[in-house]
Amino acid sequence: MFKETIIINENDLSKYNGTNYIDSGFFSNVYYYDQDKVIKLWKHDMSINIVHTIEKLTWIDMKFKTLIIPEQLVCLKTNLGSYNVKGYISDYFAGKTYDSVVDNIKFSELLNALFDLDEDLESFAKYKFLIKDCRSRNILCNIIADKVFLALIDVDLWQHRNNLSSQEILKSNINTVAKAIIGVMKSDLFLSLYFNENPQLLYNVKTMSELKKELENIKESIENTTNQEIITMGDFKKVLRKIV
């Protein structure tokens, strides 16, 4: 058995239905487990490499503001007495996907939220996990009185890489997250051309503070060029589109 495990049986699976359903993806369904936890159940057996990576993530005893990592594996006990890993338990983060709310986020508050990401990514680097499959749909966003809180979810494809230094891990993870933060704007053809011409925003930032500075500089430049004030990320996209 694994270090941190919850054992369920076939009857337990029936408890997770439409009542406590949260979301689903290609590989899994997510349900409320209790008041502040969720349970992610895989639709199919996952590779042993993925299972081992998830297990190693459960060994981390540090809490992060912006990284939702597994706390316990969920194992299904079969009728034959064997155990199959079916998913994991993690903290519940109340929020919507970043791509669905980004236009309504205040520009300044998104930049402030990058500081928490910066701090967490630096602390997380020592555990030697590469963040993979980080897309805008895998970032949750909660807005409380205009203040923005971000959280990275969906760790299934993250990789444990002891062969890399903590600094190499940190650089890769920052670039990965920066691509996701900016990437929601790259779906627009004209904005995509802009960011392709300014690759430092996606590939060369060393910290979230650098990304924040780059975005602030762009905002100031286009406000001066267009004489239009930018309040929200929606404004930012709209005005930037005019000058591309």
N, C-alpha and C positions, 0 to 999 in steps of 0.2 A: 504493500500500500504506500501511498504518497504521504508526505509530511503533514499537509493541511488538507483534510478531505471530509466531504459530507457524503454519506452513503444514501442513495435513494433506490427504490425499486420501481417496477413497472406501474404499480398503483399510484406511486407518488407523481409520476409523469402526468397523470390525468388531472392533477390539481392545477396544472399550468394551462390555462385556457383563455378564452376571451376576456374573462373578468380581470385578470392581472397582466394581460398582454401589454407590452410597451412598443416594441418595434421588431422588425425582422430584416434579415439580409439574405444573401445567397447561401451562406453557410449555417446560419443560426437564427434562433428566436430569442428575444429578451423579455423577461417577465419580472414583475415585482416579486421579491423574495420576502421582505418584511418592510417595515416603515422606512428604513434608510439603506436597504441593500437590494440589488437586483441579481437575478440568476440568468446566466446566458447558457442556453442549451444548443449544442450543435445538432444539425439535422443529419449529419453523417459522421462516421468515425474520422477523426483527424489523424494526420501522420504522426509518427512517434516523435519526430523532431519538434513539431508544434506543441505536442503534449509536454515534452520535457522543458521547452522554453516557458510555457505557462507555469509549470511546476516551479521553476527557478524564480519566476516573478513572485510567486506566493511566499517565497522565503524573505523577500524584502520587508523589513519591519518599519521602514520610514514612511510617513504619510506625506503626500504631495497635494498642493492646492489644485494643480492643473493636469495631473496625470492620474487617470483612473485605472489602477492596476489590480489584477486578481488577488484575492485574499485566501480563497479556498477552492480546491478542485471539487468538482461534483462527479462522483462515480456511481454508475448504475450496476447494482448487483443483479446478475442474471439468474435464471432458474437453475443453471448448472453450477452456481456458486462462484463464478468468475466475476471480475470487475472490469468494466469499460469506462474510461473517462468520457463524460458526456458534456462537460463545460466547466463553468466556474462561477463563483460568487464575487461580486465587487460592490463598491459603494454606489449608491444612487446619486446621480447628479441631475437636478431639476433644470432642464433647459431644452432649447430647440437646436436643430442643426445650424451651424454657422452660415451655410449657404442660404438658408431660408430667412434669416433675419439680418444679414450683413448690411443691406441698404438702409436699415433703420438705426443702425448703431452710430452713435456720435463718434466722429473721427478721433477726437481727443481721448475719449474713454477707451477706444480700442487700443490706442497707443499706450495708455496707462496699463491695460491688461497684459501687454507684452512683458512688463517687468516681472510679473509672477511667473510667466513661462520661462523667462531668462533664468530666474533663480532656481526653478525646479529642474530645468534641463541640465544646469551645471551640477546640481546635487546628484541627479540621476546618473550622470555619466560614469561615475565610479563603479556602477554595477555592470557596465559593459553590455548594455542592450542597445541595438540599433532600432530606431523607430521606423517602421515600414507601413505602407498602405495608409499614409496620413493624407486624407483628402478632406475637403471642407465638410463633407457629410460625417466624417469621423471626428469632428470638433463640435462639441456642444457649447452653446452660448446661453448664459442666463443674464438678463438685464434687470437690475433692481435699482429704481430711482436713477436711471441713466447710467449707473455704474455697470461695467461689463465684466463678467466672469467667464473664463474659457476653461474647457477641460478636454483633453485628448482621450478618446475611447478606442475600442476595437484593437486590442493588442495581439490578436491571433497570429499575425504575420511578422511580429517583431522578432529580431534575431539576437541571440546571445553570442557575442564575439570577443572572447578572451584574447584573441590574437591582435586586437587593436588597443591602442593606448586610450586613456580617458579623454585626452584632448582630441584624438581622431574621432572618437564616438561623439563628443560634444559638437564638434564642427559639423559632422554629418547630420546629427539630429536637428541642429539649429537651421541648417539649410533645408532639411526636409519640412520642418514646420513653417519656415518662411515661405516656401513654395505653396503650401496649403493656404496660408493666410492671404497671399497675393493671388494665388491660383484661381480664386473665385472670380476675379476680374479678367483673367485670361480667357474665360469662355466667350467673352466679347471679342470679335475679330479685330476691331480697331485697337482696343486696349492690349490685346495680345501682341500686336505689332510693336506697341510702345515698350512693353516689358521685354520683348525679344531684343530690342535695341538698347535696353538698359539692364543687362543680365546681372549686374552687381546686386540688384534687389532680390534675386532668386538664388544665386550661386556663390556669392562672395561675402555675405554677411557673416561676421564671427560671433556676434551677440544679437539678442533681440533689441538691445539698446541701439545698435548700429542700424537695424531695420527701422526702428522708430525714427532715428535721425534722418534717414534717407526719405522716408514718407513725409516727414515734416518739411523737408527741403522742397520736395515736389509740390506739396500743398501750397507752400508760400510762393513758389515760382508761378504756379498756374493761377493763384489768386491775383498776383500782381499783373500777370499777362491778360487775364480776362476781366479783372475788376469785379469778380464775383466771390462772395464769401462761401466757404465750404464748412458746413456744420456736420453733416452726416456722411457716412461712407457712400450712400446713394448720390449725394451731391458731388463727392469726389469723383465717382465714376462718370457722372453726367458731364461735369465740366472738363474732365480730362479727355473725354471722348471728343469734345469740340475742337481740341487743339492738336489731336493726333493726325 
